[in-house]
Amino acid sequence: MSWDVTAGLDRDQLDGLVEQVHRALVEDPDRTVVPERMWALGLYKSVVLVLFMLRQNLVQEAAGELFGVFPGY
């Protein structure tokens, strides 16, 4: 699937952003994040989801439904 329309970035831009996020996570991991929740989508799709939410102004619940990630209540 092409994420260009969803994320608003072309493939090279999106790859570069994911690389920067990965580098930031490796250099300064947040010990308060629960890993199994953090990686429900994987890093790439997580970045796409955030960009999608910012572009479409979606609430988290709706975005989670679209991306197949449901709250763990």
N, CA, C and O of each residue as an XYZ file, in Angstrom:
292
protein
N       0.848     -1.190      0.000
C       0.000      0.000      0.000
C       0.886      1.244      0.000
O       1.879      1.316      0.724
N       0.520      2.191     -0.800
C       1.237      3.457     -0.816
C       0.667      4.379      0.263
O      -0.547      4.558      0.354
N       1.535      4.952      1.064
C       1.095      5.817      2.157
C       1.170      7.286      1.767
O       0.964      8.151      2.618
N       1.459      7.595      0.505
C       1.633      8.984      0.079
C       0.428      9.858      0.413
O       0.575     10.935      0.991
N      -0.749      9.395      0.049
C      -1.957     10.190      0.273
C      -2.285     10.251      1.760
O      -2.647     11.310      2.273
N      -2.162      9.131      2.446
C      -2.498      9.065      3.864
C      -1.576      9.931      4.705
O      -2.037     10.683      5.564
N      -0.272      9.827      4.459
C       0.715     10.516      5.289
C       1.034     11.915      4.778
O       1.493     12.757      5.551
N       0.804     12.181      3.505
C       1.107     13.491      2.949
C       2.574     13.671      2.603
O       3.021     14.788      2.344
N       3.325     12.575      2.597
C       4.743     12.615      2.256
C       5.006     11.595      1.160
O       4.307     10.586      1.062
N       6.020     11.858      0.332
C       6.385     10.833     -0.642
C       7.219      9.765      0.069
O       7.588      9.937      1.231
N       7.510      8.682     -0.613
C       8.195      7.531     -0.009
C       9.532      7.916      0.626
O       9.829      7.484      1.739
N      10.334      8.714     -0.059
C      11.638      9.111      0.476
C      11.493      9.960      1.731
O      12.241      9.780      2.692
N      10.543     10.879      1.729
C      10.314     11.716      2.904
C       9.853     10.873      4.092
O      10.322     11.055      5.216
N       8.938      9.960      3.829
C       8.419      9.107      4.901
C       9.514      8.193      5.446
O       9.634      8.023      6.659
N      10.311      7.604      4.556
C      11.425      6.758      4.992
C      12.412      7.553      5.850
O      12.900      7.056      6.865
N      12.700      8.782      5.440
C      13.615      9.632      6.198
C      13.071      9.970      7.571
O      13.814      9.978      8.553
N      11.778     10.248      7.648
C      11.161     10.563      8.930
C      11.179      9.349      9.857
O      11.498      9.473     11.039
N      10.840      8.187      9.327
C      10.862      6.964     10.135
C      12.276      6.699     10.632
O      12.460      6.296     11.780
N      13.261      6.915      9.800
C      14.663      6.741     10.205
C      15.020      7.684     11.351
O      15.694      7.281     12.299
N      14.575      8.927     11.269
C      14.852      9.893     12.339
C      14.169      9.498     13.639
O      14.761      9.616     14.711
N      12.927      9.029     13.555
C      12.205      8.593     14.751
C      12.914      7.388     15.367
O      13.082      7.319     16.584
N      13.328      6.443     14.530
C      14.045      5.265     15.024
C      15.325      5.673     15.737
O      15.625      5.179     16.824
N      16.064      6.561     15.131
C      17.318      7.037     15.730
C      17.048      7.688     17.090
O      17.780      7.453     18.051
N      16.002      8.500     17.165
C      15.666      9.171     18.426
C      15.268      8.159     19.497
O      15.622      8.324     20.664
N      14.540      7.122     19.115
C      14.134      6.097     20.080
C      15.330      5.296     20.584
O      15.384      4.930     21.758
N      16.282      5.024     19.708
C      17.465      4.261     20.101
C      18.358      5.103     21.011
O      18.889      4.594     21.999
N      18.527      6.374     20.690
C      19.413      7.244     21.452
C      18.830      7.635     22.804
O      19.576      7.794     23.770
N      17.512      7.792     22.890
C      16.890      8.237     24.134
C      15.566      7.503     24.337
O      14.497      8.098     24.203
N      15.640      6.207     24.661
C      14.393      5.455     24.830
C      13.596      5.960     26.029
O      14.157      6.336     27.059
N      12.301      5.958     25.871
C      11.401      6.391     26.939
C      11.035      5.171     27.764
O      10.281      4.312     27.308
N      11.555      5.094     28.951
C      11.350      3.920     29.804
C       9.916      3.804     30.322
O       9.543      2.764     30.866
N       9.108      4.854     30.160
C       7.728      4.799     30.639
C       6.786      4.178     29.623
O       5.636      3.883     29.952
N       7.249      3.973     28.393
C       6.407      3.393     27.347
C       6.353      1.884     27.517
O       7.383      1.243     27.722
N       5.158      1.313     27.433
C       4.995     -0.132     27.521
C       5.234     -0.698     26.120
O       4.441     -0.441     25.214
N       6.311     -1.465     25.924
C       6.698     -1.903     24.573
C       5.604     -2.587     23.769
O       5.450     -2.291     22.584
N       4.834     -3.497     24.375
C       3.840     -4.207     23.562
C       2.748     -3.283     23.042
O       2.177     -3.562     21.987
N       2.440     -2.211     23.729
C       1.464     -1.237     23.236
C       2.111     -0.336     22.188
O       1.484      0.025     21.193
N       3.362      0.018     22.423
C       4.056      0.933     21.530
C       4.210      0.346     20.126
O       4.140      1.081     19.141
N       4.416     -0.947     20.025
C       4.725     -1.550     18.736
C       3.553     -2.340     18.152
O       3.769     -3.247     17.348
N       2.328     -2.016     18.536
C       1.165     -2.731     18.009
C       1.124     -2.678     16.481
O       0.701     -3.641     15.842
N       1.556     -1.569     15.894
C       1.567     -1.412     14.436
C       2.958     -1.538     13.837
O       3.088     -1.712     12.626
N       3.969     -1.458     14.630
C       5.324     -1.343     14.114
C       5.648      0.128     13.930
O       4.748      0.965     13.862
N       6.914      0.437     13.851
C       7.338      1.836     13.801
C       6.842      2.551     12.546
O       6.338      3.671     12.633
N       6.978      1.921     11.394
C       6.616      2.573     10.137
C       5.138      2.976     10.127
O       4.805      4.132      9.865
N       4.262      2.020     10.413
C       2.829      2.322     10.402
C       2.446      3.257     11.548
O       1.489      4.021     11.425
N       3.177      3.205     12.651
C       2.909      4.139     13.750
C       3.160      5.575     13.313
O       2.384      6.473     13.641
N       4.239      5.793     12.576
C       4.542      7.131     12.062
C       3.468      7.552     11.068
O       3.004      8.692     11.102
N       3.071      6.644     10.185
C       2.011      6.945      9.216
C       0.719      7.299      9.944
O       0.027      8.241      9.557
N       0.392      6.558     10.988
C      -0.836      6.823     11.749
C      -0.815      8.216     12.360
O      -1.816      8.929     12.301
N       0.299      8.609     12.939
C       0.396      9.955     13.529
C       0.231     11.018     12.448
O      -0.502     11.988     12.641
N       0.898     10.846     11.321
C       0.763     11.813     10.230
C      -0.679     11.863      9.725
O      -1.209     12.940      9.450
N      -1.308     10.698      9.606
C      -2.695     10.615      9.162
C      -3.612     11.361     10.130
O      -4.484     12.117      9.704
N      -3.416     11.149     11.420
C      -4.239     11.824     12.423
C      -4.053     13.339     12.359
O      -5.019     14.090     12.488
N      -2.826     13.781     12.162
C      -2.566     15.220     12.074
C      -3.205     15.831     10.827
O      -3.748     16.935     10.881
N      -3.140     15.113      9.706
C      -3.708     15.640      8.454
C      -5.228     15.643      8.455
O      -5.851     16.573      7.942
N      -5.828     14.601      9.031
C      -7.275     14.452      8.964
C      -7.991     14.938     10.217
O      -9.221     14.968     10.250
N      -7.243     15.317     11.243
C      -7.802     15.785     12.512
C      -8.756     14.743     13.118
O      -9.840     15.078     13.596
N      -8.331     13.487     13.087
C      -9.141     12.395     13.626
C      -8.903     12.223     15.120
O      -7.817     12.507     15.625
N      -9.911     11.764     15.806
C      -9.725     11.382     17.199
C      -9.032     10.024     17.213
O      -9.118      9.268     16.246
N      -8.350      9.721     18.303
C      -7.570      8.484     18.387
C      -8.422      7.240     18.191
O      -7.977      6.284     17.556
N      -9.629      7.234     18.720
C     -10.483      6.054     18.619
C     -10.808      5.733     17.156
O     -10.755      4.573     16.748
N     -11.142      6.751     16.375
C     -11.460      6.546     14.960
C     -10.224      6.096     14.188
O     -10.311      5.198     13.350
N      -9.089      6.705     14.459
C      -7.847      6.324     13.776
C      -7.475      4.887     14.125
O      -7.039      4.131     13.257
N      -7.644      4.507     15.389
C      -7.367      3.138     15.805
C      -8.241      2.128     15.077
O      -7.770      1.060     14.688
N      -9.490      2.461     14.897
C     -10.405      1.588     14.149
C      -9.926      1.417     12.706
O      -9.896      0.300     12.190
N      -9.557      2.507     12.066
C      -9.113      2.447     10.666
C      -7.833      1.649     10.501
O      -7.649      0.985      9.481
N      -6.938      1.701     11.492
C      -5.656      1.024     11.413
C      -5.682     -0.346     12.101
O      -4.659     -1.028     12.168
N      -6.848     -0.745     12.609
C      -6.974     -2.068     13.213
C      -6.331     -2.198     14.575
O      -5.964     -3.298     14.988
N      -6.189     -1.082     15.281
C      -5.621     -1.104     16.624
C      -6.722     -0.668     17.578
O      -7.229      0.450     17.484
N      -7.080     -1.532     18.473
C      -8.194     -1.252     19.370
C      -7.679     -1.025     20.779
O      -6.655     -1.589     21.164
N      -8.370     -0.213     21.541
C      -7.964      0.031     22.924
C      -7.934     -1.268     23.719
O      -8.746     -2.164     23.494
N      -7.003     -1.358     24.637
C      -6.852     -2.569     25.434
C      -7.667     -2.540     26.710
O      -7.207     -3.040     27.736
N      -8.853     -1.976     26.682
C      -9.674     -1.927     27.890
C     -10.267     -3.293     28.140
O     -10.997     -3.481     29.112
